[in-house]
Amino acid sequence: MYLEVFDRASEQLVSDYLIEGIELAALKELIKIDPAIEQYGCDVSIDDVPIIAAYVSDPVVVNLGFLYQIDFYREQ
């Protein structure tokens, strides 16, 4: 799973972060998504970014100029 960061203006990918140490179902519950619903990714509210950042080894920049998404099934 990856946290992906996009520039809000250009919608270009700015960075991505490997999410580790949490199972898919637990991550979905953490950000209030029904784990039974099958989906490949979702938008992440800026308020949830610090919660997800706890499972990322690199520092995550929270910026109103960015859009955040989780890709649940992306391979490296």
PDB file with one MODEL, atoms N, CA, C and O in Angstrom:
MODEL        1
ATOM      1  N   MET A   1       0.847  -1.174   0.000  1.00  0.00           N
ATOM      2  CA  MET A   1       0.000   0.000   0.000  1.00  0.00           C
ATOM      3  C   MET A   1       0.891   1.234   0.000  1.00  0.00           C
ATOM      4  O   MET A   1       1.957   1.252   0.615  1.00  0.00           O
ATOM      5  N   TYR A   2       0.438   2.247  -0.691  1.00  0.00           N
ATOM      6  CA  TYR A   2       1.200   3.491  -0.788  1.00  0.00           C
ATOM      7  C   TYR A   2       0.318   4.695  -0.510  1.00  0.00           C
ATOM      8  O   TYR A   2      -0.844   4.738  -0.915  1.00  0.00           O
ATOM      9  N   LEU A   3       0.880   5.663   0.181  1.00  0.00           N
ATOM     10  CA  LEU A   3       0.291   6.989   0.285  1.00  0.00           C
ATOM     11  C   LEU A   3       0.894   7.794  -0.855  1.00  0.00           C
ATOM     12  O   LEU A   3       2.112   7.953  -0.936  1.00  0.00           O
ATOM     13  N   GLU A   4       0.039   8.302  -1.733  1.00  0.00           N
ATOM     14  CA  GLU A   4       0.505   9.069  -2.887  1.00  0.00           C
ATOM     15  C   GLU A   4       0.132  10.529  -2.692  1.00  0.00           C
ATOM     16  O   GLU A   4      -0.955  10.850  -2.210  1.00  0.00           O
ATOM     17  N   VAL A   5       1.047  11.406  -3.074  1.00  0.00           N
ATOM     18  CA  VAL A   5       0.861  12.844  -2.893  1.00  0.00           C
ATOM     19  C   VAL A   5       0.902  13.512  -4.263  1.00  0.00           C
ATOM     20  O   VAL A   5       1.851  13.337  -5.026  1.00  0.00           O
ATOM     21  N   PHE A   6      -0.139  14.274  -4.558  1.00  0.00           N
ATOM     22  CA  PHE A   6      -0.261  14.951  -5.844  1.00  0.00           C
ATOM     23  C   PHE A   6      -0.341  16.456  -5.643  1.00  0.00           C
ATOM     24  O   PHE A   6      -0.941  16.934  -4.680  1.00  0.00           O
ATOM     25  N   ASP A   7       0.266  17.195  -6.554  1.00  0.00           N
ATOM     26  CA  ASP A   7       0.132  18.645  -6.558  1.00  0.00           C
ATOM     27  C   ASP A   7      -1.313  18.981  -6.925  1.00  0.00           C
ATOM     28  O   ASP A   7      -1.825  18.507  -7.939  1.00  0.00           O
ATOM     29  N   ARG A   8      -1.962  19.788  -6.111  1.00  0.00           N
ATOM     30  CA  ARG A   8      -3.367  20.115  -6.331  1.00  0.00           C
ATOM     31  C   ARG A   8      -3.579  20.836  -7.666  1.00  0.00           C
ATOM     32  O   ARG A   8      -4.559  20.563  -8.359  1.00  0.00           O
ATOM     33  N   ALA A   9      -2.684  21.744  -8.033  1.00  0.00           N
ATOM     34  CA  ALA A   9      -2.839  22.547  -9.256  1.00  0.00           C
ATOM     35  C   ALA A   9      -2.606  21.721 -10.521  1.00  0.00           C
ATOM     36  O   ALA A   9      -3.406  21.771 -11.455  1.00  0.00           O
ATOM     37  N   SER A  10      -1.519  20.969 -10.549  1.00  0.00           N
ATOM     38  CA  SER A  10      -1.162  20.229 -11.773  1.00  0.00           C
ATOM     39  C   SER A  10      -1.650  18.780 -11.770  1.00  0.00           C
ATOM     40  O   SER A  10      -1.702  18.135 -12.817  1.00  0.00           O
ATOM     41  N   GLU A  11      -2.006  18.275 -10.592  1.00  0.00           N
ATOM     42  CA  GLU A  11      -2.398  16.875 -10.390  1.00  0.00           C
ATOM     43  C   GLU A  11      -1.266  15.896 -10.704  1.00  0.00           C
ATOM     44  O   GLU A  11      -1.511  14.708 -10.918  1.00  0.00           O
ATOM     45  N   GLN A  12      -0.041  16.389 -10.731  1.00  0.00           N
ATOM     46  CA  GLN A  12       1.135  15.535 -10.944  1.00  0.00           C
ATOM     47  C   GLN A  12       1.547  14.881  -9.623  1.00  0.00           C
ATOM     48  O   GLN A  12       1.442  15.485  -8.555  1.00  0.00           O
ATOM     49  N   LEU A  13       2.014  13.643  -9.715  1.00  0.00           N
ATOM     50  CA  LEU A  13       2.514  12.947  -8.536  1.00  0.00           C
ATOM     51  C   LEU A  13       3.765  13.656  -8.030  1.00  0.00           C
ATOM     52  O   LEU A  13       4.721  13.861  -8.777  1.00  0.00           O
ATOM     53  N   VAL A  14       3.746  14.029  -6.749  1.00  0.00           N
ATOM     54  CA  VAL A  14       4.875  14.728  -6.125  1.00  0.00           C
ATOM     55  C   VAL A  14       5.745  13.733  -5.377  1.00  0.00           C
ATOM     56  O   VAL A  14       6.971  13.795  -5.457  1.00  0.00           O
ATOM     57  N   SER A  15       5.123  12.824  -4.656  1.00  0.00           N
ATOM     58  CA  SER A  15       5.847  11.828  -3.901  1.00  0.00           C
ATOM     59  C   SER A  15       4.947  10.673  -3.545  1.00  0.00           C
ATOM     60  O   SER A  15       3.725  10.761  -3.667  1.00  0.00           O
ATOM     61  N   ASP A  16       5.547   9.603  -3.110  1.00  0.00           N
ATOM     62  CA  ASP A  16       4.783   8.461  -2.633  1.00  0.00           C
ATOM     63  C   ASP A  16       5.543   7.801  -1.497  1.00  0.00           C
ATOM     64  O   ASP A  16       6.771   7.861  -1.425  1.00  0.00           O
ATOM     65  N   TYR A  17       4.788   7.173  -0.617  1.00  0.00           N
ATOM     66  CA  TYR A  17       5.356   6.592   0.596  1.00  0.00           C
ATOM     67  C   TYR A  17       4.783   5.198   0.805  1.00  0.00           C
ATOM     68  O   TYR A  17       3.569   5.002   0.757  1.00  0.00           O
ATOM     69  N   LEU A  18       5.661   4.237   1.037  1.00  0.00           N
ATOM     70  CA  LEU A  18       5.242   2.877   1.349  1.00  0.00           C
ATOM     71  C   LEU A  18       4.625   2.856   2.749  1.00  0.00           C
ATOM     72  O   LEU A  18       5.232   3.328   3.710  1.00  0.00           O
ATOM     73  N   ILE A  19       3.425   2.309   2.850  1.00  0.00           N
ATOM     74  CA  ILE A  19       2.750   2.158   4.143  1.00  0.00           C
ATOM     75  C   ILE A  19       3.071   0.762   4.658  1.00  0.00           C
ATOM     76  O   ILE A  19       2.824  -0.231   3.975  1.00  0.00           O
ATOM     77  N   GLU A  20       3.628   0.689   5.877  1.00  0.00           N
ATOM     78  CA  GLU A  20       4.066  -0.588   6.443  1.00  0.00           C
ATOM     79  C   GLU A  20       3.541  -0.749   7.864  1.00  0.00           C
ATOM     80  O   GLU A  20       3.201   0.229   8.530  1.00  0.00           O
ATOM     81  N   GLY A  21       3.480  -1.993   8.315  1.00  0.00           N
ATOM     82  CA  GLY A  21       3.163  -2.266   9.712  1.00  0.00           C
ATOM     83  C   GLY A  21       1.683  -2.217  10.043  1.00  0.00           C
ATOM     84  O   GLY A  21       1.315  -2.142  11.215  1.00  0.00           O
ATOM     85  N   ILE A  22       0.830  -2.258   9.030  1.00  0.00           N
ATOM     86  CA  ILE A  22      -0.611  -2.280   9.258  1.00  0.00           C
ATOM     87  C   ILE A  22      -1.254  -3.081   8.127  1.00  0.00           C
ATOM     88  O   ILE A  22      -0.871  -2.951   6.965  1.00  0.00           O
ATOM     89  N   GLU A  23      -2.212  -3.892   8.476  1.00  0.00           N
ATOM     90  CA  GLU A  23      -2.933  -4.690   7.481  1.00  0.00           C
ATOM     91  C   GLU A  23      -3.957  -3.820   6.759  1.00  0.00           C
ATOM     92  O   GLU A  23      -4.387  -2.790   7.280  1.00  0.00           O
ATOM     93  N   LEU A  24      -4.338  -4.238   5.572  1.00  0.00           N
ATOM     94  CA  LEU A  24      -5.286  -3.492   4.751  1.00  0.00           C
ATOM     95  C   LEU A  24      -6.595  -3.211   5.493  1.00  0.00           C
ATOM     96  O   LEU A  24      -7.060  -2.071   5.514  1.00  0.00           O
ATOM     97  N   ALA A  25      -7.182  -4.228   6.093  1.00  0.00           N
ATOM     98  CA  ALA A  25      -8.464  -4.043   6.790  1.00  0.00           C
ATOM     99  C   ALA A  25      -8.327  -3.049   7.940  1.00  0.00           C
ATOM    100  O   ALA A  25      -9.209  -2.215   8.146  1.00  0.00           O
ATOM    101  N   ALA A  26      -7.238  -3.132   8.681  1.00  0.00           N
ATOM    102  CA  ALA A  26      -7.018  -2.213   9.799  1.00  0.00           C
ATOM    103  C   ALA A  26      -6.831  -0.783   9.312  1.00  0.00           C
ATOM    104  O   ALA A  26      -7.323   0.156   9.937  1.00  0.00           O
ATOM    105  N   LEU A  27      -6.121  -0.613   8.198  1.00  0.00           N
ATOM    106  CA  LEU A  27      -5.931   0.726   7.639  1.00  0.00           C
ATOM    107  C   LEU A  27      -7.266   1.311   7.202  1.00  0.00           C
ATOM    108  O   LEU A  27      -7.553   2.479   7.466  1.00  0.00           O
ATOM    109  N   LYS A  28      -8.082   0.503   6.536  1.00  0.00           N
ATOM    110  CA  LYS A  28      -9.400   0.983   6.111  1.00  0.00           C
ATOM    111  C   LYS A  28     -10.238   1.407   7.315  1.00  0.00           C
ATOM    112  O   LYS A  28     -10.890   2.450   7.279  1.00  0.00           O
ATOM    113  N   GLU A  29     -10.225   0.611   8.371  1.00  0.00           N
ATOM    114  CA  GLU A  29     -10.974   0.971   9.578  1.00  0.00           C
ATOM    115  C   GLU A  29     -10.437   2.256  10.192  1.00  0.00           C
ATOM    116  O   GLU A  29     -11.209   3.093  10.662  1.00  0.00           O
ATOM    117  N   LEU A  30      -9.129   2.414  10.188  1.00  0.00           N
ATOM    118  CA  LEU A  30      -8.491   3.597  10.761  1.00  0.00           C
ATOM    119  C   LEU A  30      -8.955   4.879  10.079  1.00  0.00           C
ATOM    120  O   LEU A  30      -9.127   5.909  10.730  1.00  0.00           O
ATOM    121  N   ILE A  31      -9.155   4.811   8.774  1.00  0.00           N
ATOM    122  CA  ILE A  31      -9.598   6.009   8.044  1.00  0.00           C
ATOM    123  C   ILE A  31     -11.094   5.931   7.703  1.00  0.00           C
ATOM    124  O   ILE A  31     -11.587   6.626   6.814  1.00  0.00           O
ATOM    125  N   LYS A  32     -11.793   5.063   8.439  1.00  0.00           N
ATOM    126  CA  LYS A  32     -13.252   4.979   8.386  1.00  0.00           C
ATOM    127  C   LYS A  32     -13.812   4.564   7.023  1.00  0.00           C
ATOM    128  O   LYS A  32     -14.761   5.158   6.510  1.00  0.00           O
ATOM    129  N   ILE A  33     -13.201   3.536   6.461  1.00  0.00           N
ATOM    130  CA  ILE A  33     -13.696   2.918   5.233  1.00  0.00           C
ATOM    131  C   ILE A  33     -14.109   1.499   5.599  1.00  0.00           C
ATOM    132  O   ILE A  33     -13.378   0.800   6.300  1.00  0.00           O
ATOM    133  N   ASP A  34     -15.256   1.076   5.139  1.00  0.00           N
ATOM    134  CA  ASP A  34     -15.727  -0.279   5.403  1.00  0.00           C
ATOM    135  C   ASP A  34     -14.750  -1.277   4.775  1.00  0.00           C
ATOM    136  O   ASP A  34     -14.593  -1.298   3.554  1.00  0.00           O
ATOM    137  N   PRO A  35     -14.086  -2.112   5.603  1.00  0.00           N
ATOM    138  CA  PRO A  35     -13.107  -3.054   5.057  1.00  0.00           C
ATOM    139  C   PRO A  35     -13.718  -4.089   4.114  1.00  0.00           C
ATOM    140  O   PRO A  35     -12.998  -4.715   3.336  1.00  0.00           O
ATOM    141  N   ALA A  36     -15.030  -4.275   4.175  1.00  0.00           N
ATOM    142  CA  ALA A  36     -15.682  -5.252   3.304  1.00  0.00           C
ATOM    143  C   ALA A  36     -15.845  -4.728   1.880  1.00  0.00           C
ATOM    144  O   ALA A  36     -16.063  -5.509   0.954  1.00  0.00           O
ATOM    145  N   ILE A  37     -15.742  -3.425   1.702  1.00  0.00           N
ATOM    146  CA  ILE A  37     -15.890  -2.840   0.371  1.00  0.00           C
ATOM    147  C   ILE A  37     -14.573  -2.987  -0.381  1.00  0.00           C
ATOM    148  O   ILE A  37     -13.525  -2.542   0.088  1.00  0.00           O
ATOM    149  N   GLU A  38     -14.639  -3.612  -1.547  1.00  0.00           N
ATOM    150  CA  GLU A  38     -13.441  -3.809  -2.372  1.00  0.00           C
ATOM    151  C   GLU A  38     -13.198  -2.555  -3.206  1.00  0.00           C
ATOM    152  O   GLU A  38     -14.054  -2.148  -3.992  1.00  0.00           O
ATOM    153  N   GLN A  39     -12.055  -1.961  -3.035  1.00  0.00           N
ATOM    154  CA  GLN A  39     -11.676  -0.806  -3.846  1.00  0.00           C
ATOM    155  C   GLN A  39     -10.163  -0.777  -3.960  1.00  0.00           C
ATOM    156  O   GLN A  39      -9.455  -1.316  -3.109  1.00  0.00           O
ATOM    157  N   TYR A  40      -9.672  -0.146  -5.012  1.00  0.00           N
ATOM    158  CA  TYR A  40      -8.228  -0.140  -5.272  1.00  0.00           C
ATOM    159  C   TYR A  40      -7.519   1.035  -4.636  1.00  0.00           C
ATOM    160  O   TYR A  40      -6.298   1.013  -4.485  1.00  0.00           O
ATOM    161  N   GLY A  41      -8.253   2.048  -4.265  1.00  0.00           N
ATOM    162  CA  GLY A  41      -7.650   3.212  -3.648  1.00  0.00           C
ATOM    163  C   GLY A  41      -8.717   4.176  -3.199  1.00  0.00           C
ATOM    164  O   GLY A  41      -9.909   3.957  -3.418  1.00  0.00           O
ATOM    165  N   CYS A  42      -8.275   5.253  -2.563  1.00  0.00           N
ATOM    166  CA  CYS A  42      -9.236   6.258  -2.117  1.00  0.00           C
ATOM    167  C   CYS A  42      -8.513   7.567  -1.848  1.00  0.00           C
ATOM    168  O   CYS A  42      -7.301   7.606  -1.632  1.00  0.00           O
ATOM    169  N   ASP A  43      -9.294   8.634  -1.868  1.00  0.00           N
ATOM    170  CA  ASP A  43      -8.772   9.927  -1.457  1.00  0.00           C
ATOM    171  C   ASP A  43      -8.614   9.917   0.053  1.00  0.00           C
ATOM    172  O   ASP A  43      -9.328   9.202   0.756  1.00  0.00           O
ATOM    173  N   VAL A  44      -7.677  10.711   0.546  1.00  0.00           N
ATOM    174  CA  VAL A  44      -7.423  10.810   1.979  1.00  0.00           C
ATOM    175  C   VAL A  44      -7.608  12.267   2.380  1.00  0.00           C
ATOM    176  O   VAL A  44      -7.051  13.167   1.751  1.00  0.00           O
ATOM    177  N   SER A  45      -8.389  12.494   3.425  1.00  0.00           N
ATOM    178  CA  SER A  45      -8.553  13.868   3.901  1.00  0.00           C
ATOM    179  C   SER A  45      -7.245  14.323   4.540  1.00  0.00           C
ATOM    180  O   SER A  45      -6.468  13.518   5.053  1.00  0.00           O
ATOM    181  N   ILE A  46      -7.026  15.610   4.495  1.00  0.00           N
ATOM    182  CA  ILE A  46      -5.784  16.152   5.059  1.00  0.00           C
ATOM    183  C   ILE A  46      -5.699  15.861   6.557  1.00  0.00           C
ATOM    184  O   ILE A  46      -4.602  15.776   7.108  1.00  0.00           O
ATOM    185  N   ASP A  47      -6.853  15.709   7.221  1.00  0.00           N
ATOM    186  CA  ASP A  47      -6.864  15.379   8.649  1.00  0.00           C
ATOM    187  C   ASP A  47      -6.387  13.951   8.915  1.00  0.00           C
ATOM    188  O   ASP A  47      -5.870  13.660   9.993  1.00  0.00           O
ATOM    189  N   ASP A  48      -6.560  13.061   7.934  1.00  0.00           N
ATOM    190  CA  ASP A  48      -6.139  11.666   8.103  1.00  0.00           C
ATOM    191  C   ASP A  48      -4.681  11.419   7.716  1.00  0.00           C
ATOM    192  O   ASP A  48      -4.135  10.360   8.026  1.00  0.00           O
ATOM    193  N   VAL A  49      -4.054  12.368   7.051  1.00  0.00           N
ATOM    194  CA  VAL A  49      -2.664  12.180   6.610  1.00  0.00           C
ATOM    195  C   VAL A  49      -1.726  11.895   7.787  1.00  0.00           C
ATOM    196  O   VAL A  49      -0.926  10.965   7.694  1.00  0.00           O
ATOM    197  N   PRO A  50      -1.788  12.656   8.895  1.00  0.00           N
ATOM    198  CA  PRO A  50      -0.882  12.338  10.014  1.00  0.00           C
ATOM    199  C   PRO A  50      -1.120  10.943  10.607  1.00  0.00           C
ATOM    200  O   PRO A  50      -0.183  10.313  11.097  1.00  0.00           O
ATOM    201  N   ILE A  51      -2.351  10.468  10.567  1.00  0.00           N
ATOM    202  CA  ILE A  51      -2.657   9.122  11.069  1.00  0.00           C
ATOM    203  C   ILE A  51      -1.948   8.079  10.209  1.00  0.00           C
ATOM    204  O   ILE A  51      -1.333   7.148  10.729  1.00  0.00           O
ATOM    205  N   ILE A  52      -2.038   8.241   8.903  1.00  0.00           N
ATOM    206  CA  ILE A  52      -1.384   7.310   7.976  1.00  0.00           C
ATOM    207  C   ILE A  52       0.133   7.455   8.044  1.00  0.00           C
ATOM    208  O   ILE A  52       0.860   6.470   7.913  1.00  0.00           O
ATOM    209  N   ALA A  53       0.608   8.671   8.248  1.00  0.00           N
ATOM    210  CA  ALA A  53       2.053   8.935   8.307  1.00  0.00           C
ATOM    211  C   ALA A  53       2.730   8.153   9.427  1.00  0.00           C
ATOM    212  O   ALA A  53       3.937   7.912   9.371  1.00  0.00           O
ATOM    213  N   ALA A  54       1.979   7.759  10.428  1.00  0.00           N
ATOM    214  CA  ALA A  54       2.544   6.949  11.513  1.00  0.00           C
ATOM    215  C   ALA A  54       3.022   5.588  11.001  1.00  0.00           C
ATOM    216  O   ALA A  54       3.810   4.920  11.670  1.00  0.00           O
ATOM    217  N   TYR A  55       2.557   5.176   9.827  1.00  0.00           N
ATOM    218  CA  TYR A  55       2.926   3.881   9.242  1.00  0.00           C
ATOM    219  C   TYR A  55       3.863   4.028   8.044  1.00  0.00           C
ATOM    220  O   TYR A  55       4.009   3.112   7.235  1.00  0.00           O
ATOM    221  N   VAL A  56       4.491   5.193   7.949  1.00  0.00           N
ATOM    222  CA  VAL A  56       5.430   5.493   6.866  1.00  0.00           C
ATOM    223  C   VAL A  56       6.777   5.807   7.497  1.00  0.00           C
ATOM    224  O   VAL A  56       6.835   6.528   8.492  1.00  0.00           O
ATOM    225  N   SER A  57       7.865   5.279   6.936  1.00  0.00           N
ATOM    226  CA  SER A  57       9.179   5.476   7.554  1.00  0.00           C
ATOM    227  C   SER A  57       9.772   6.859   7.295  1.00  0.00           C
ATOM    228  O   SER A  57      10.570   7.340   8.099  1.00  0.00           O
ATOM    229  N   ASP A  58       9.403   7.504   6.197  1.00  0.00           N
ATOM    230  CA  ASP A  58       9.922   8.843   5.889  1.00  0.00           C
ATOM    231  C   ASP A  58       8.943   9.909   6.374  1.00  0.00           C
ATOM    232  O   ASP A  58       7.745   9.646   6.480  1.00  0.00           O
ATOM    233  N   PRO A  59       9.443  11.112   6.670  1.00  0.00           N
ATOM    234  CA  PRO A  59       8.534  12.192   7.072  1.00  0.00           C
ATOM    235  C   PRO A  59       7.580  12.553   5.927  1.00  0.00           C
ATOM    236  O   PRO A  59       8.000  12.680   4.776  1.00  0.00           O
ATOM    237  N   VAL A  60       6.312  12.714   6.250  1.00  0.00           N
ATOM    238  CA  VAL A  60       5.291  13.084   5.269  1.00  0.00           C
ATOM    239  C   VAL A  60       4.936  14.554   5.473  1.00  0.00           C
ATOM    240  O   VAL A  60       4.591  14.970   6.580  1.00  0.00           O
ATOM    241  N   VAL A  61       5.023  15.332   4.403  1.00  0.00           N
ATOM    242  CA  VAL A  61       4.683  16.751   4.460  1.00  0.00           C
ATOM    243  C   VAL A  61       3.175  16.899   4.286  1.00  0.00           C
ATOM    244  O   VAL A  61       2.603  16.416   3.308  1.00  0.00           O
ATOM    245  N   VAL A  62       2.537  17.572   5.244  1.00  0.00           N
ATOM    246  CA  VAL A  62       1.113  17.874   5.139  1.00  0.00           C
ATOM    247  C   VAL A  62       1.000  19.299   4.615  1.00  0.00           C
ATOM    248  O   VAL A  62       1.488  20.243   5.237  1.00  0.00           O
ATOM    249  N   ASN A  63       0.352  19.443   3.463  1.00  0.00           N
ATOM    250  CA  ASN A  63       0.313  20.733   2.781  1.00  0.00           C
ATOM    251  C   ASN A  63      -1.046  20.869   2.099  1.00  0.00           C
ATOM    252  O   ASN A  63      -1.484  19.960   1.392  1.00  0.00           O
ATOM    253  N   LEU A  64      -1.709  21.998   2.309  1.00  0.00           N
ATOM    254  CA  LEU A  64      -3.017  22.221   1.688  1.00  0.00           C
ATOM    255  C   LEU A  64      -2.941  22.270   0.168  1.00  0.00           C
ATOM    256  O   LEU A  64      -3.962  22.126  -0.505  1.00  0.00           O
ATOM    257  N   GLY A  65      -1.754  22.469  -0.380  1.00  0.00           N
ATOM    258  CA  GLY A  65      -1.566  22.494  -1.826  1.00  0.00           C
ATOM    259  C   GLY A  65      -1.447  21.112  -2.444  1.00  0.00           C
ATOM    260  O   GLY A  65      -1.293  20.982  -3.658  1.00  0.00           O
ATOM    261  N   PHE A  66      -1.516  20.079  -1.613  1.00  0.00           N
ATOM    262  CA  PHE A  66      -1.391  18.705  -2.083  1.00  0.00           C
ATOM    263  C   PHE A  66      -2.715  17.955  -1.939  1.00  0.00           C
ATOM    264  O   PHE A  66      -3.538  18.273  -1.080  1.00  0.00           O
ATOM    265  N   LEU A  67      -2.898  16.964  -2.788  1.00  0.00           N
ATOM    266  CA  LEU A  67      -3.980  15.989  -2.670  1.00  0.00           C
ATOM    267  C   LEU A  67      -3.346  14.667  -2.254  1.00  0.00           C
ATOM    268  O   LEU A  67      -2.255  14.331  -2.715  1.00  0.00           O
ATOM    269  N   TYR A  68      -4.015  13.922  -1.394  1.00  0.00           N
ATOM    270  CA  TYR A  68      -3.473  12.669  -0.879  1.00  0.00           C
ATOM    271  C   TYR A  68      -4.406  11.518  -1.246  1.00  0.00           C
ATOM    272  O   TYR A  68      -5.629  11.633  -1.156  1.00  0.00           O
ATOM    273  N   GLN A  69      -3.805  10.415  -1.658  1.00  0.00           N
ATOM    274  CA  GLN A  69      -4.569   9.215  -1.998  1.00  0.00           C
ATOM    275  C   GLN A  69      -3.814   7.991  -1.491  1.00  0.00           C
ATOM    276  O   GLN A  69      -2.589   7.993  -1.366  1.00  0.00           O
ATOM    277  N   ILE A  70      -4.581   6.955  -1.209  1.00  0.00           N
ATOM    278  CA  ILE A  70      -3.975   5.664  -0.880  1.00  0.00           C
ATOM    279  C   ILE A  70      -4.243   4.723  -2.040  1.00  0.00           C
ATOM    280  O   ILE A  70      -5.369   4.609  -2.524  1.00  0.00           O
ATOM    281  N   ASP A  71      -3.194   4.056  -2.475  1.00  0.00           N
ATOM    282  CA  ASP A  71      -3.319   2.984  -3.453  1.00  0.00           C
ATOM    283  C   ASP A  71      -3.160   1.689  -2.657  1.00  0.00           C
ATOM    284  O   ASP A  71      -2.064   1.370  -2.196  1.00  0.00           O
ATOM    285  N   PHE A  72      -4.241   0.955  -2.499  1.00  0.00           N
ATOM    286  CA  PHE A  72      -4.233  -0.227  -1.642  1.00  0.00           C
ATOM    287  C   PHE A  72      -3.460  -1.403  -2.228  1.00  0.00           C
ATOM    288  O   PHE A  72      -2.954  -2.237  -1.478  1.00  0.00           O
ATOM    289  N   TYR A  73      -3.360  -1.485  -3.549  1.00  0.00           N
ATOM    290  CA  TYR A  73      -2.790  -2.682  -4.167  1.00  0.00           C
ATOM    291  C   TYR A  73      -1.583  -2.430  -5.050  1.00  0.00           C
ATOM    292  O   TYR A  73      -1.170  -3.326  -5.787  1.00  0.00           O
ATOM    293  N   ARG A  74      -1.012  -1.254  -4.998  1.00  0.00           N
ATOM    294  CA  ARG A  74       0.128  -0.945  -5.857  1.00  0.00           C
ATOM    295  C   ARG A  74       1.344  -1.766  -5.463  1.00  0.00           C
ATOM    296  O   ARG A  74       1.653  -1.910  -4.281  1.00  0.00           O
ATOM    297  N   GLU A  75       2.016  -2.290  -6.444  1.00  0.00           N
ATOM    298  CA  GLU A  75       3.271  -3.009  -6.225  1.00  0.00           C
ATOM    299  C   GLU A  75       4.404  -2.013  -6.417  1.00  0.00           C
ATOM    300  O   GLU A  75       4.226  -0.988  -7.075  1.00  0.00           O
ATOM    301  N   GLN A  76       5.568  -2.308  -5.847  1.00  0.00           N
ATOM    302  CA  GLN A  76       6.690  -1.372  -5.937  1.00  0.00           C
ATOM    303  C   GLN A  76       7.082  -1.088  -7.314  1.00  0.00           C
ATOM    304  O   GLN A  76       8.013  -0.317  -7.544  1.00  0.00           O
TER     305      GLN A  76
ENDMDL
END
